[in-house]
Amino acid sequence: MEEDSLDLQNIYTMILSKEGSIYSMRYLVINGSPHKGNTWRLVEYAVSYVREHDKSAEFKEFQLMDLNLPFCTGCSNCFRKGMEFCPHYEKVGIIYNALEWADGLILCSTTFNVRETALLKNLIDHFCYLMHRPHFFTKKALFITSVGGVGAKGAVKSIDGSLRAIGFNRCYSYKVRTVSWNAYNPNEKVQRQLSKVSEKFCKDVMEKKMHCPKSNILIPYNLFRGMCRYYAPGTEYESTDGVYWTDKERMTRAYDKAVPLHLYQRVLGGIFCFIGKTAGKKMIVTYKK
Ligand SMILES: Cc1cc2nc3c(=O)[nH]c(=O)nc-3n(C[C@H](O)[C@H](O)[C@H](O)COP(=O)(O)O)c2cc1C
């Protein structure tokens, strides 16, 4: 997929963006399948639909297979000291920085054994620490999967949950049954459905509207908010989690300041923060020093 050549409208919006008034939306496209097959074909359609609605969109593409990211070793350096201490930082940092760059993520994976591919799961394992310290609050995602017959729901649920847990504000998804080994061609109905969800996704990206999170995201978030004070700098098991959560603003809010909350969600956050604070006193997570 080549980046759009610069037409007059693109140049115009880029100039304006320097002034801070108009800004080209950036989309990161990640192929979490080990080849360009049925699922990638759907992504190509989705990208063309996004281009239709967002004429000045910029794209960056990653074939995850080409990154050769080794398996997560479970060293827990990312949790305790920071992502820069990951033995695979050189590779995982590339994706992290690309996510920082993007406004929208178009992610795909074939459904393998009723879940995402091991390839994509491995990337998510490297980002698991972000479930302790969510970060990508302003980002939106579109996840696409294809399946031979059954199990796509499992892949969607898994990726939707993971992206929201690391902060993503909204995750759109599209799944399709192909009944095919790499000879799938989306019919008109599928193209129509995919066009609809791609349009919704890119309009949401362009409007930059921040949505209230699902309440189930507030539970782990606020348990960490309560617990992580026991890992603040100077404590016996100090960690980067402790630094993140003892930030004054973060400590006093039930979710990130960029995201609106319903009143009941603030109350819910407060309750789970209290539970975390109480339970965390008796249950310190240790590590080998
Ligand atoms: C390792 C492997 C696991 C698969 N697991 C499932 C599955 O759990 N359920 C299913 O219906 N199809 C399964 N399939 C079929 C693929 O999901 C289906 O053919 C898909 O459209 C292929 O997409 P791709 O060409 O992008 O890889 C599997 C295929 C492979 C190679």
The ligand as an SDF file (V2000), in Angstrom:
LIG
                    3D

 31 33  0  0  0  0  0  0  0  0999 V2000
   -4.0270  -22.2400   11.7720 C   0  0  0  0  0  0  0  0  0  0  0  0
   -5.4220  -21.9640   11.3180 C   0  0  0  0  0  0  0  0  0  0  0  0
   -6.4450  -21.9220   12.2490 C   0  0  0  0  0  0  0  0  0  0  0  0
   -7.7570  -21.6840   11.8460 C   0  0  0  0  0  0  0  0  0  0  0  0
   -8.7490  -21.6680   12.7850 N   0  0  0  0  0  0  0  0  0  0  0  0
  -10.0190  -21.5380   12.3870 C   0  0  0  0  0  0  0  0  0  0  0  0
  -11.0830  -21.5700   13.3380 C   0  0  0  0  0  0  0  0  0  0  0  0
  -10.8910  -21.6510   14.5540 O   0  0  0  0  0  0  0  0  0  0  0  0
  -12.3560  -21.5030   12.8790 N   0  0  0  0  0  0  0  0  0  0  0  0
  -12.6290  -21.4190   11.5480 C   0  0  0  0  0  0  0  0  0  0  0  0
  -13.7950  -21.4200   11.1960 O   0  0  0  0  0  0  0  0  0  0  0  0
  -11.6570  -21.3010   10.6270 N   0  0  0  0  0  0  0  0  0  0  0  0
  -10.3540  -21.3660   11.0090 C   0  0  0  0  0  0  0  0  0  0  0  0
   -9.3520  -21.2660   10.0750 N   0  0  0  0  0  0  0  0  0  0  0  0
   -9.6790  -20.8480    8.6900 C   0  0  0  0  0  0  0  0  0  0  0  0
   -9.3900  -19.3610    8.4560 C   0  0  0  0  0  0  0  0  0  0  0  0
   -9.8680  -18.5910    9.5490 O   0  0  0  0  0  0  0  0  0  0  0  0
  -10.0540  -18.8090    7.1860 C   0  0  0  0  0  0  0  0  0  0  0  0
   -9.7400  -19.6000    6.0840 O   0  0  0  0  0  0  0  0  0  0  0  0
   -9.6280  -17.3660    6.9390 C   0  0  0  0  0  0  0  0  0  0  0  0
  -10.5150  -16.7210    6.0600 O   0  0  0  0  0  0  0  0  0  0  0  0
   -8.2260  -17.2780    6.3460 C   0  0  0  0  0  0  0  0  0  0  0  0
   -7.8470  -15.9300    6.2880 O   0  0  0  0  0  0  0  0  0  0  0  0
   -6.3950  -15.4820    5.7770 P   0  0  0  0  0  0  0  0  0  0  0  0
   -6.3100  -15.8880    4.3330 O   0  0  0  0  0  0  0  0  0  0  0  0
   -6.3660  -14.0170    5.9800 O   0  0  0  0  0  0  0  0  0  0  0  0
   -5.3820  -16.1830    6.6360 O   0  0  0  0  0  0  0  0  0  0  0  0
   -8.0380  -21.4690   10.4690 C   0  0  0  0  0  0  0  0  0  0  0  0
   -6.9880  -21.4930    9.5430 C   0  0  0  0  0  0  0  0  0  0  0  0
   -5.7020  -21.7340    9.9370 C   0  0  0  0  0  0  0  0  0  0  0  0
   -4.5950  -21.7310    8.9180 C   0  0  0  0  0  0  0  0  0  0  0  0
  1  2  1  0
  2  3  1  0
  2 30  2  0
  3  4  2  0
  4  5  1  0
  4 28  1  0
  5  6  2  0
  6  7  1  0
  6 13  1  0
  7  8  2  0
  7  9  1  0
  9 10  1  0
 10 11  2  0
 10 12  1  0
 12 13  2  0
 13 14  1  0
 14 15  1  0
 14 28  1  0
 15 16  1  0
 16 17  1  0
 16 18  1  0
 18 19  1  0
 18 20  1  0
 20 21  1  0
 20 22  1  0
 22 23  1  0
 23 24  1  0
 24 25  2  0
 24 26  1  0
 24 27  1  0
 28 29  2  0
 29 30  1  0
 30 31  1  0
M  END
$$$$
